[in-house]
């Protein structure tokens, strides 16, 4: 049996709103031992999944390899004054969504 990945979803691409925040993300979510086709998650849905303890990473599907992904880094939440931001990694405070390395749509 294949080893279960230590993440619940892979963010493949994002669309930014005019205010600089992520509007939505194209994500492959884990369904048991496999990943499903991509789904579109609105910013609020992605933040709720992260708050509930799900782990998301940035990456892309390896061509011709089905459920294999090239994973780069973990996406986490940061923020201040009641505002939540999506950031790559866990360090530092953010003043806006900061997801470098993810293709934009």
Jmol script that loads the backbone (N, CA, C; Angstrom):
load data "model"
ATOM      1  N   UNK A   1       0.845  -1.183   0.000  1.00  0.00           N
ATOM      2  CA  UNK A   1       0.000   0.000   0.000  1.00  0.00           C
ATOM      3  C   UNK A   1       0.889   1.246   0.000  1.00  0.00           C
ATOM      4  N   UNK A   2       0.574   2.235  -0.870  1.00  0.00           N
ATOM      5  CA  UNK A   2       1.398   3.446  -0.927  1.00  0.00           C
ATOM      6  C   UNK A   2       1.306   4.241   0.372  1.00  0.00           C
ATOM      7  N   UNK A   3       2.399   4.934   0.668  1.00  0.00           N
ATOM      8  CA  UNK A   3       2.461   5.758   1.869  1.00  0.00           C
ATOM      9  C   UNK A   3       1.568   6.984   1.700  1.00  0.00           C
ATOM     10  N   UNK A   4       0.783   7.290   2.714  1.00  0.00           N
ATOM     11  CA  UNK A   4      -0.132   8.427   2.689  1.00  0.00           C
ATOM     12  C   UNK A   4       0.666   9.723   2.779  1.00  0.00           C
ATOM     13  N   UNK A   5       0.415  10.678   1.865  1.00  0.00           N
ATOM     14  CA  UNK A   5       1.130  11.961   1.945  1.00  0.00           C
ATOM     15  C   UNK A   5       0.765  12.717   3.217  1.00  0.00           C
ATOM     16  N   UNK A   6       1.650  13.601   3.634  1.00  0.00           N
ATOM     17  CA  UNK A   6       1.439  14.353   4.876  1.00  0.00           C
ATOM     18  C   UNK A   6       0.760  15.694   4.620  1.00  0.00           C
ATOM     19  N   UNK A   7       0.016  15.788   3.535  1.00  0.00           N
ATOM     20  CA  UNK A   7      -0.741  17.001   3.238  1.00  0.00           C
ATOM     21  C   UNK A   7      -2.100  16.613   2.667  1.00  0.00           C
ATOM     22  N   UNK A   8      -3.057  17.546   2.785  1.00  0.00           N
ATOM     23  CA  UNK A   8      -4.440  17.280   2.378  1.00  0.00           C
ATOM     24  C   UNK A   8      -4.788  17.862   1.022  1.00  0.00           C
ATOM     25  N   UNK A   9      -3.945  18.743   0.507  1.00  0.00           N
ATOM     26  CA  UNK A   9      -4.225  19.342  -0.783  1.00  0.00           C
ATOM     27  C   UNK A   9      -3.007  20.022  -1.373  1.00  0.00           C
ATOM     28  N   UNK A  10      -3.014  20.120  -2.707  1.00  0.00           N
ATOM     29  CA  UNK A  10      -1.925  20.779  -3.430  1.00  0.00           C
ATOM     30  C   UNK A  10      -2.525  21.950  -4.197  1.00  0.00           C
ATOM     31  N   UNK A  11      -2.031  23.145  -3.905  1.00  0.00           N
ATOM     32  CA  UNK A  11      -2.480  24.346  -4.616  1.00  0.00           C
ATOM     33  C   UNK A  11      -1.629  24.482  -5.863  1.00  0.00           C
ATOM     34  N   UNK A  12      -2.299  24.462  -7.004  1.00  0.00           N
ATOM     35  CA  UNK A  12      -1.626  24.472  -8.296  1.00  0.00           C
ATOM     36  C   UNK A  12      -1.524  25.870  -8.912  1.00  0.00           C
ATOM     37  N   UNK A  13      -2.556  26.682  -8.686  1.00  0.00           N
ATOM     38  CA  UNK A  13      -2.585  28.026  -9.262  1.00  0.00           C
ATOM     39  C   UNK A  13      -3.580  28.876  -8.470  1.00  0.00           C
ATOM     40  N   UNK A  14      -3.422  30.188  -8.546  1.00  0.00           N
ATOM     41  CA  UNK A  14      -4.329  31.107  -7.860  1.00  0.00           C
ATOM     42  C   UNK A  14      -4.744  32.241  -8.796  1.00  0.00           C
ATOM     43  N   UNK A  15      -5.852  32.862  -8.431  1.00  0.00           N
ATOM     44  CA  UNK A  15      -6.302  34.083  -9.098  1.00  0.00           C
ATOM     45  C   UNK A  15      -6.387  35.144  -8.018  1.00  0.00           C
ATOM     46  N   UNK A  16      -5.761  36.287  -8.274  1.00  0.00           N
ATOM     47  CA  UNK A  16      -5.793  37.390  -7.316  1.00  0.00           C
ATOM     48  C   UNK A  16      -6.912  38.360  -7.666  1.00  0.00           C
ATOM     49  N   UNK A  17      -7.552  38.896  -6.649  1.00  0.00           N
ATOM     50  CA  UNK A  17      -8.563  39.941  -6.806  1.00  0.00           C
ATOM     51  C   UNK A  17      -7.838  41.275  -6.984  1.00  0.00           C
ATOM     52  N   UNK A  18      -8.527  42.310  -7.441  1.00  0.00           N
ATOM     53  CA  UNK A  18      -7.885  43.619  -7.598  1.00  0.00           C
ATOM     54  C   UNK A  18      -7.268  44.176  -6.314  1.00  0.00           C
ATOM     55  N   UNK A  19      -7.778  43.761  -5.142  1.00  0.00           N
ATOM     56  CA  UNK A  19      -7.222  44.266  -3.880  1.00  0.00           C
ATOM     57  C   UNK A  19      -5.958  43.532  -3.450  1.00  0.00           C
ATOM     58  N   UNK A  20      -5.477  42.573  -4.260  1.00  0.00           N
ATOM     59  CA  UNK A  20      -4.241  41.865  -3.963  1.00  0.00           C
ATOM     60  C   UNK A  20      -4.412  40.588  -3.165  1.00  0.00           C
ATOM     61  N   UNK A  21      -5.640  40.296  -2.725  1.00  0.00           N
ATOM     62  CA  UNK A  21      -5.899  39.059  -1.999  1.00  0.00           C
ATOM     63  C   UNK A  21      -6.213  37.948  -2.998  1.00  0.00           C
ATOM     64  N   UNK A  22      -5.963  36.718  -2.574  1.00  0.00           N
ATOM     65  CA  UNK A  22      -6.317  35.569  -3.407  1.00  0.00           C
ATOM     66  C   UNK A  22      -7.840  35.526  -3.532  1.00  0.00           C
ATOM     67  N   UNK A  23      -8.350  35.456  -4.753  1.00  0.00           N
ATOM     68  CA  UNK A  23      -9.792  35.348  -4.975  1.00  0.00           C
ATOM     69  C   UNK A  23     -10.208  33.883  -4.917  1.00  0.00           C
ATOM     70  N   UNK A  24      -9.450  33.026  -5.604  1.00  0.00           N
ATOM     71  CA  UNK A  24      -9.698  31.588  -5.586  1.00  0.00           C
ATOM     72  C   UNK A  24      -8.431  30.840  -5.953  1.00  0.00           C
ATOM     73  N   UNK A  25      -8.439  29.549  -5.665  1.00  0.00           N
ATOM     74  CA  UNK A  25      -7.269  28.712  -5.934  1.00  0.00           C
ATOM     75  C   UNK A  25      -7.712  27.425  -6.623  1.00  0.00           C
ATOM     76  N   UNK A  26      -6.867  26.947  -7.537  1.00  0.00           N
ATOM     77  CA  UNK A  26      -7.091  25.638  -8.169  1.00  0.00           C
ATOM     78  C   UNK A  26      -6.321  24.618  -7.348  1.00  0.00           C
ATOM     79  N   UNK A  27      -7.044  23.646  -6.770  1.00  0.00           N
ATOM     80  CA  UNK A  27      -6.493  22.740  -5.770  1.00  0.00           C
ATOM     81  C   UNK A  27      -6.812  21.291  -6.124  1.00  0.00           C
ATOM     82  N   UNK A  28      -5.854  20.404  -5.845  1.00  0.00           N
ATOM     83  CA  UNK A  28      -6.097  18.959  -5.873  1.00  0.00           C
ATOM     84  C   UNK A  28      -6.223  18.536  -4.418  1.00  0.00           C
ATOM     85  N   UNK A  29      -7.406  18.046  -4.018  1.00  0.00           N
ATOM     86  CA  UNK A  29      -7.613  17.616  -2.636  1.00  0.00           C
ATOM     87  C   UNK A  29      -7.476  16.107  -2.522  1.00  0.00           C
ATOM     88  N   UNK A  30      -6.922  15.679  -1.398  1.00  0.00           N
ATOM     89  CA  UNK A  30      -6.754  14.247  -1.154  1.00  0.00           C
ATOM     90  C   UNK A  30      -8.096  13.649  -0.790  1.00  0.00           C
ATOM     91  N   UNK A  31      -8.405  12.534  -1.403  1.00  0.00           N
ATOM     92  CA  UNK A  31      -9.620  11.759  -1.130  1.00  0.00           C
ATOM     93  C   UNK A  31      -9.170  10.375  -0.691  1.00  0.00           C
ATOM     94  N   UNK A  32      -8.937  10.213   0.599  1.00  0.00           N
ATOM     95  CA  UNK A  32      -8.386   8.949   1.092  1.00  0.00           C
ATOM     96  C   UNK A  32      -6.941   8.830   0.651  1.00  0.00           C
ATOM     97  N   UNK A  33      -6.586   7.720  -0.006  1.00  0.00           N
ATOM     98  CA  UNK A  33      -5.189   7.528  -0.411  1.00  0.00           C
ATOM     99  C   UNK A  33      -4.817   8.197  -1.741  1.00  0.00           C
ATOM    100  N   UNK A  34      -5.815   8.766  -2.452  1.00  0.00           N
ATOM    101  CA  UNK A  34      -5.549   9.354  -3.770  1.00  0.00           C
ATOM    102  C   UNK A  34      -6.006  10.814  -3.808  1.00  0.00           C
ATOM    103  N   UNK A  35      -5.572  11.518  -4.835  1.00  0.00           N
ATOM    104  CA  UNK A  35      -5.983  12.898  -5.057  1.00  0.00           C
ATOM    105  C   UNK A  35      -6.986  12.942  -6.197  1.00  0.00           C
ATOM    106  N   UNK A  36      -8.019  13.754  -6.033  1.00  0.00           N
ATOM    107  CA  UNK A  36      -9.023  13.910  -7.067  1.00  0.00           C
ATOM    108  C   UNK A  36      -8.579  14.921  -8.109  1.00  0.00           C
ATOM    109  N   UNK A  37      -9.442  15.097  -9.117  1.00  0.00           N
ATOM    110  CA  UNK A  37      -9.202  16.143 -10.102  1.00  0.00           C
ATOM    111  C   UNK A  37      -9.213  17.489  -9.398  1.00  0.00           C
ATOM    112  N   UNK A  38      -8.722  18.508 -10.090  1.00  0.00           N
ATOM    113  CA  UNK A  38      -8.658  19.806  -9.423  1.00  0.00           C
ATOM    114  C   UNK A  38     -10.055  20.358  -9.170  1.00  0.00           C
ATOM    115  N   UNK A  39     -10.153  21.138  -8.110  1.00  0.00           N
ATOM    116  CA  UNK A  39     -11.371  21.861  -7.760  1.00  0.00           C
ATOM    117  C   UNK A  39     -10.989  23.320  -7.558  1.00  0.00           C
ATOM    118  N   UNK A  40     -11.968  24.182  -7.668  1.00  0.00           N
ATOM    119  CA  UNK A  40     -11.749  25.608  -7.429  1.00  0.00           C
ATOM    120  C   UNK A  40     -12.289  25.933  -6.038  1.00  0.00           C
ATOM    121  N   UNK A  41     -11.409  26.449  -5.175  1.00  0.00           N
ATOM    122  CA  UNK A  41     -11.809  26.861  -3.831  1.00  0.00           C
ATOM    123  C   UNK A  41     -11.731  28.373  -3.725  1.00  0.00           C
ATOM    124  N   UNK A  42     -12.811  28.969  -3.267  1.00  0.00           N
ATOM    125  CA  UNK A  42     -12.775  30.407  -2.993  1.00  0.00           C
ATOM    126  C   UNK A  42     -11.859  30.653  -1.814  1.00  0.00           C
ATOM    127  N   UNK A  43     -11.378  31.855  -1.693  1.00  0.00           N
ATOM    128  CA  UNK A  43     -10.476  32.250  -0.604  1.00  0.00           C
ATOM    129  C   UNK A  43     -11.016  31.827   0.763  1.00  0.00           C
ATOM    130  N   UNK A  44     -12.301  32.102   1.010  1.00  0.00           N
ATOM    131  CA  UNK A  44     -12.907  31.791   2.291  1.00  0.00           C
ATOM    132  C   UNK A  44     -12.906  30.288   2.557  1.00  0.00           C
ATOM    133  N   UNK A  45     -13.166  29.493   1.535  1.00  0.00           N
ATOM    134  CA  UNK A  45     -13.169  28.033   1.693  1.00  0.00           C
ATOM    135  C   UNK A  45     -11.767  27.521   2.031  1.00  0.00           C
ATOM    136  N   UNK A  46     -10.764  28.059   1.356  1.00  0.00           N
ATOM    137  CA  UNK A  46      -9.383  27.653   1.615  1.00  0.00           C
ATOM    138  C   UNK A  46      -8.968  28.030   3.036  1.00  0.00           C
ATOM    139  N   UNK A  47      -9.306  29.228   3.468  1.00  0.00           N
ATOM    140  CA  UNK A  47      -8.969  29.669   4.822  1.00  0.00           C
ATOM    141  C   UNK A  47      -9.669  28.788   5.855  1.00  0.00           C
ATOM    142  N   UNK A  48     -10.929  28.451   5.645  1.00  0.00           N
ATOM    143  CA  UNK A  48     -11.652  27.590   6.583  1.00  0.00           C
ATOM    144  C   UNK A  48     -11.016  26.212   6.679  1.00  0.00           C
ATOM    145  N   UNK A  49     -10.581  25.652   5.548  1.00  0.00           N
ATOM    146  CA  UNK A  49      -9.925  24.348   5.580  1.00  0.00           C
ATOM    147  C   UNK A  49      -8.608  24.421   6.364  1.00  0.00           C
ATOM    148  N   UNK A  50      -7.852  25.497   6.161  1.00  0.00           N
ATOM    149  CA  UNK A  50      -6.599  25.665   6.899  1.00  0.00           C
ATOM    150  C   UNK A  50      -6.863  25.833   8.399  1.00  0.00           C
ATOM    151  N   UNK A  51      -7.881  26.597   8.748  1.00  0.00           N
ATOM    152  CA  UNK A  51      -8.222  26.802  10.159  1.00  0.00           C
ATOM    153  C   UNK A  51      -8.672  25.505  10.819  1.00  0.00           C
ATOM    154  N   UNK A  52      -9.287  24.605  10.032  1.00  0.00           N
ATOM    155  CA  UNK A  52      -9.768  23.338  10.595  1.00  0.00           C
ATOM    156  C   UNK A  52      -8.655  22.302  10.739  1.00  0.00           C
ATOM    157  N   UNK A  53      -7.417  22.677  10.369  1.00  0.00           N
ATOM    158  CA  UNK A  53      -6.292  21.775  10.563  1.00  0.00           C
ATOM    159  C   UNK A  53      -5.805  21.062   9.319  1.00  0.00           C
ATOM    160  N   UNK A  54      -6.434  21.309   8.184  1.00  0.00           N
ATOM    161  CA  UNK A  54      -5.970  20.695   6.942  1.00  0.00           C
ATOM    162  C   UNK A  54      -4.650  21.342   6.532  1.00  0.00           C
ATOM    163  N   UNK A  55      -3.809  20.568   5.884  1.00  0.00           N
ATOM    164  CA  UNK A  55      -2.498  21.061   5.453  1.00  0.00           C
ATOM    165  C   UNK A  55      -2.471  21.135   3.923  1.00  0.00           C
ATOM    166  N   UNK A  56      -2.118  22.313   3.401  1.00  0.00           N
ATOM    167  CA  UNK A  56      -2.014  22.520   1.960  1.00  0.00           C
ATOM    168  C   UNK A  56      -0.590  22.913   1.605  1.00  0.00           C
ATOM    169  N   UNK A  57      -0.152  22.472   0.451  1.00  0.00           N
ATOM    170  CA  UNK A  57       1.174  22.794  -0.057  1.00  0.00           C
ATOM    171  C   UNK A  57       1.031  23.364  -1.455  1.00  0.00           C
ATOM    172  N   UNK A  58       2.066  24.073  -1.910  1.00  0.00           N
ATOM    173  CA  UNK A  58       2.072  24.505  -3.301  1.00  0.00           C
ATOM    174  C   UNK A  58       2.853  23.463  -4.094  1.00  0.00           C
ATOM    175  N   UNK A  59       2.444  23.277  -5.330  1.00  0.00           N
ATOM    176  CA  UNK A  59       3.117  22.297  -6.162  1.00  0.00           C
ATOM    177  C   UNK A  59       2.382  22.085  -7.462  1.00  0.00           C
ATOM    178  N   UNK A  60       2.820  21.065  -8.185  1.00  0.00           N
ATOM    179  CA  UNK A  60       2.164  20.734  -9.444  1.00  0.00           C
ATOM    180  C   UNK A  60       2.230  19.235  -9.662  1.00  0.00           C
ATOM    181  N   UNK A  61       1.262  18.742 -10.412  1.00  0.00           N
ATOM    182  CA  UNK A  61       1.182  17.318 -10.705  1.00  0.00           C
ATOM    183  C   UNK A  61       2.299  16.944 -11.663  1.00  0.00           C
ATOM    184  N   UNK A  62       2.956  15.814 -11.401  1.00  0.00           N
ATOM    185  CA  UNK A  62       4.014  15.332 -12.294  1.00  0.00           C
ATOM    186  C   UNK A  62       3.362  14.723 -13.527  1.00  0.00           C
ATOM    187  N   UNK A  63       3.794  15.150 -14.651  1.00  0.00           N
ATOM    188  CA  UNK A  63       3.218  14.711 -15.931  1.00  0.00           C
ATOM    189  C   UNK A  63       3.313  13.192 -16.073  1.00  0.00           C
ATOM    190  N   UNK A  64       2.183  12.559 -16.367  1.00  0.00           N
ATOM    191  CA  UNK A  64       2.135  11.133 -16.603  1.00  0.00           C
ATOM    192  C   UNK A  64       2.286  10.267 -15.363  1.00  0.00           C
ATOM    193  N   UNK A  65       2.228  10.878 -14.178  1.00  0.00           N
ATOM    194  CA  UNK A  65       2.453  10.117 -12.944  1.00  0.00           C
ATOM    195  C   UNK A  65       1.214  10.056 -12.044  1.00  0.00           C
ATOM    196  N   UNK A  66       0.050  10.432 -12.548  1.00  0.00           N
ATOM    197  CA  UNK A  66      -1.186  10.300 -11.783  1.00  0.00           C
ATOM    198  C   UNK A  66      -1.202  11.098 -10.499  1.00  0.00           C
ATOM    199  N   UNK A  67      -1.050  10.421  -9.378  1.00  0.00           N
ATOM    200  CA  UNK A  67      -1.144  11.066  -8.060  1.00  0.00           C
ATOM    201  C   UNK A  67       0.176  11.572  -7.517  1.00  0.00           C
ATOM    202  N   UNK A  68       1.194  11.686  -8.337  1.00  0.00           N
ATOM    203  CA  UNK A  68       2.500  12.179  -7.874  1.00  0.00           C
ATOM    204  C   UNK A  68       2.586  13.685  -8.115  1.00  0.00           C
ATOM    205  N   UNK A  69       3.047  14.401  -7.104  1.00  0.00           N
ATOM    206  CA  UNK A  69       3.170  15.854  -7.188  1.00  0.00           C
ATOM    207  C   UNK A  69       4.589  16.288  -6.869  1.00  0.00           C
ATOM    208  N   UNK A  70       5.009  17.372  -7.501  1.00  0.00           N
ATOM    209  CA  UNK A  70       6.247  18.057  -7.131  1.00  0.00           C
ATOM    210  C   UNK A  70       5.836  19.117  -6.117  1.00  0.00           C
ATOM    211  N   UNK A  71       6.163  18.891  -4.868  1.00  0.00           N
ATOM    212  CA  UNK A  71       5.723  19.757  -3.777  1.00  0.00           C
ATOM    213  C   UNK A  71       6.845  20.715  -3.421  1.00  0.00           C
ATOM    214  N   UNK A  72       6.483  21.997  -3.222  1.00  0.00           N
ATOM    215  CA  UNK A  72       7.484  23.018  -2.922  1.00  0.00           C
ATOM    216  C   UNK A  72       7.473  23.486  -1.479  1.00  0.00           C
ATOM    217  N   UNK A  73       6.340  23.980  -0.990  1.00  0.00           N
ATOM    218  CA  UNK A  73       6.313  24.555   0.352  1.00  0.00           C
ATOM    219  C   UNK A  73       4.902  24.508   0.912  1.00  0.00           C
ATOM    220  N   UNK A  74       4.781  24.735   2.213  1.00  0.00           N
ATOM    221  CA  UNK A  74       3.507  24.694   2.915  1.00  0.00           C
ATOM    222  C   UNK A  74       2.852  26.076   2.921  1.00  0.00           C
ATOM    223  N   UNK A  75       1.533  26.083   2.784  1.00  0.00           N
ATOM    224  CA  UNK A  75       0.759  27.320   2.879  1.00  0.00           C
ATOM    225  C   UNK A  75       0.206  27.405   4.292  1.00  0.00           C
ATOM    226  N   UNK A  76       0.321  28.571   4.894  1.00  0.00           N
ATOM    227  CA  UNK A  76      -0.188  28.752   6.252  1.00  0.00           C
ATOM    228  C   UNK A  76      -0.932  30.079   6.348  1.00  0.00           C
ATOM    229  N   UNK A  77      -1.486  30.312   7.513  1.00  0.00           N
ATOM    230  CA  UNK A  77      -2.222  31.550   7.767  1.00  0.00           C
ATOM    231  C   UNK A  77      -1.388  32.478   8.636  1.00  0.00           C
ATOM    232  N   UNK A  78      -1.472  33.745   8.353  1.00  0.00           N
ATOM    233  CA  UNK A  78      -0.819  34.776   9.156  1.00  0.00           C
ATOM    234  C   UNK A  78      -1.783  35.955   9.202  1.00  0.00           C
ATOM    235  N   UNK A  79      -1.510  36.881  10.065  1.00  0.00           N
ATOM    236  CA  UNK A  79      -2.369  38.054  10.091  1.00  0.00           C
ATOM    237  C   UNK A  79      -2.217  38.862  11.354  1.00  0.00           C
ATOM    238  N   UNK A  80      -2.871  39.995  11.313  1.00  0.00           N
ATOM    239  CA  UNK A  80      -2.875  40.891  12.462  1.00  0.00           C
ATOM    240  C   UNK A  80      -4.140  41.719  12.427  1.00  0.00           C
ATOM    241  N   UNK A  81      -4.523  42.229  13.587  1.00  0.00           N
ATOM    242  CA  UNK A  81      -5.702  43.099  13.709  1.00  0.00           C
ATOM    243  C   UNK A  81      -6.955  42.460  13.116  1.00  0.00           C
ATOM    244  N   UNK A  82      -7.104  41.137  13.305  1.00  0.00           N
ATOM    245  CA  UNK A  82      -8.305  40.448  12.832  1.00  0.00           C
ATOM    246  C   UNK A  82      -8.338  40.131  11.354  1.00  0.00           C
ATOM    247  N   UNK A  83      -7.270  40.395  10.637  1.00  0.00           N
ATOM    248  CA  UNK A  83      -7.200  40.102   9.212  1.00  0.00           C
ATOM    249  C   UNK A  83      -6.349  38.860   9.008  1.00  0.00           C
ATOM    250  N   UNK A  84      -6.829  37.947   8.162  1.00  0.00           N
ATOM    251  CA  UNK A  84      -6.115  36.707   7.888  1.00  0.00           C
ATOM    252  C   UNK A  84      -5.524  36.756   6.485  1.00  0.00           C
ATOM    253  N   UNK A  85      -4.259  36.334   6.388  1.00  0.00           N
ATOM    254  CA  UNK A  85      -3.565  36.308   5.107  1.00  0.00           C
ATOM    255  C   UNK A  85      -3.050  34.904   4.821  1.00  0.00           C
ATOM    256  N   UNK A  86      -2.955  34.571   3.544  1.00  0.00           N
ATOM    257  CA  UNK A  86      -2.369  33.306   3.096  1.00  0.00           C
ATOM    258  C   UNK A  86      -0.906  33.558   2.772  1.00  0.00           C
ATOM    259  N   UNK A  87      -0.024  32.773   3.373  1.00  0.00           N
ATOM    260  CA  UNK A  87       1.409  32.945   3.144  1.00  0.00           C
ATOM    261  C   UNK A  87       2.072  31.593   2.943  1.00  0.00           C
ATOM    262  N   UNK A  88       3.230  31.616   2.313  1.00  0.00           N
ATOM    263  CA  UNK A  88       4.026  30.407   2.141  1.00  0.00           C
ATOM    264  C   UNK A  88       4.962  30.293   3.325  1.00  0.00           C
ATOM    265  N   UNK A  89       5.043  29.107   3.913  1.00  0.00           N
ATOM    266  CA  UNK A  89       5.902  28.900   5.076  1.00  0.00           C
ATOM    267  C   UNK A  89       5.196  29.291   6.354  1.00  0.00           C
ATOM    268  N   UNK A  90       5.959  29.323   7.432  1.00  0.00           N
ATOM    269  CA  UNK A  90       5.350  29.596   8.729  1.00  0.00           C
ATOM    270  C   UNK A  90       5.930  30.824   9.420  1.00  0.00           C
ATOM    271  N   UNK A  91       7.005  31.372   8.911  1.00  0.00           N
ATOM    272  CA  UNK A  91       7.678  32.444   9.634  1.00  0.00           C
ATOM    273  C   UNK A  91       7.182  33.828   9.281  1.00  0.00           C
ATOM    274  N   UNK A  92       7.378  34.725  10.206  1.00  0.00           N
ATOM    275  CA  UNK A  92       7.141  36.143   9.976  1.00  0.00           C
ATOM    276  C   UNK A  92       5.682  36.534   9.976  1.00  0.00           C
ATOM    277  N   UNK A  93       5.455  37.809  10.090  1.00  0.00           N
ATOM    278  CA  UNK A  93       4.100  38.324  10.003  1.00  0.00           C
ATOM    279  C   UNK A  93       3.877  38.850   8.595  1.00  0.00           C
ATOM    280  N   UNK A  94       2.653  38.787   8.179  1.00  0.00           N
ATOM    281  CA  UNK A  94       2.337  39.198   6.809  1.00  0.00           C
ATOM    282  C   UNK A  94       1.481  40.445   6.824  1.00  0.00           C
ATOM    283  N   UNK A  95       1.540  41.182   5.749  1.00  0.00           N
ATOM    284  CA  UNK A  95       0.662  42.332   5.588  1.00  0.00           C
ATOM    285  C   UNK A  95      -0.147  42.198   4.311  1.00  0.00           C
ATOM    286  N   UNK A  96      -0.299  40.969   3.835  1.00  0.00           N
ATOM    287  CA  UNK A  96      -1.081  40.658   2.645  1.00  0.00           C
ATOM    288  C   UNK A  96      -0.815  39.221   2.227  1.00  0.00           C
ATOM    289  N   UNK A  97      -1.640  38.727   1.308  1.00  0.00           N
ATOM    290  CA  UNK A  97      -1.402  37.384   0.787  1.00  0.00           C
ATOM    291  C   UNK A  97      -0.057  37.354   0.073  1.00  0.00           C
ATOM    292  N   UNK A  98       0.741  36.348   0.390  1.00  0.00           N
ATOM    293  CA  UNK A  98       2.084  36.248  -0.192  1.00  0.00           C
ATOM    294  C   UNK A  98       2.338  34.787  -0.551  1.00  0.00           C
ATOM    295  N   UNK A  99       2.089  34.438  -1.816  1.00  0.00           N
ATOM    296  CA  UNK A  99       2.249  33.078  -2.296  1.00  0.00           C
ATOM    297  C   UNK A  99       3.174  33.049  -3.519  1.00  0.00           C
ATOM    298  N   UNK A 100       4.455  33.342  -3.329  1.00  0.00           N
ATOM    299  CA  UNK A 100       5.371  33.346  -4.470  1.00  0.00           C
ATOM    300  C   UNK A 100       5.561  31.923  -5.010  1.00  0.00           C
ATOM    301  N   UNK A 101       5.751  31.831  -6.286  1.00  0.00           N
ATOM    302  CA  UNK A 101       6.017  30.537  -6.912  1.00  0.00           C
ATOM    303  C   UNK A 101       4.776  29.824  -7.404  1.00  0.00           C
ATOM    304  N   UNK A 102       3.586  30.312  -7.070  1.00  0.00           N
ATOM    305  CA  UNK A 102       2.349  29.697  -7.557  1.00  0.00           C
ATOM    306  C   UNK A 102       1.931  30.435  -8.821  1.00  0.00           C
ATOM    307  N   UNK A 103       1.690  29.706  -9.920  1.00  0.00           N
ATOM    308  CA  UNK A 103       1.239  30.373 -11.147  1.00  0.00           C
ATOM    309  C   UNK A 103      -0.085  31.116 -10.907  1.00  0.00           C
ATOM    310  N   UNK A 104      -0.232  32.240 -11.580  1.00  0.00           N
ATOM    311  CA  UNK A 104      -1.455  33.033 -11.489  1.00  0.00           C
ATOM    312  C   UNK A 104      -2.304  32.800 -12.714  1.00  0.00           C
ATOM    313  N   UNK A 105      -3.607  32.713 -12.499  1.00  0.00           N
ATOM    314  CA  UNK A 105      -4.554  32.555 -13.605  1.00  0.00           C
ATOM    315  C   UNK A 105      -5.377  33.797 -13.765  1.00  0.00           C
TER     316      UNK A 105
END
end "model"
wireframe off; spacefill off
backbone 0.3
color backbone group
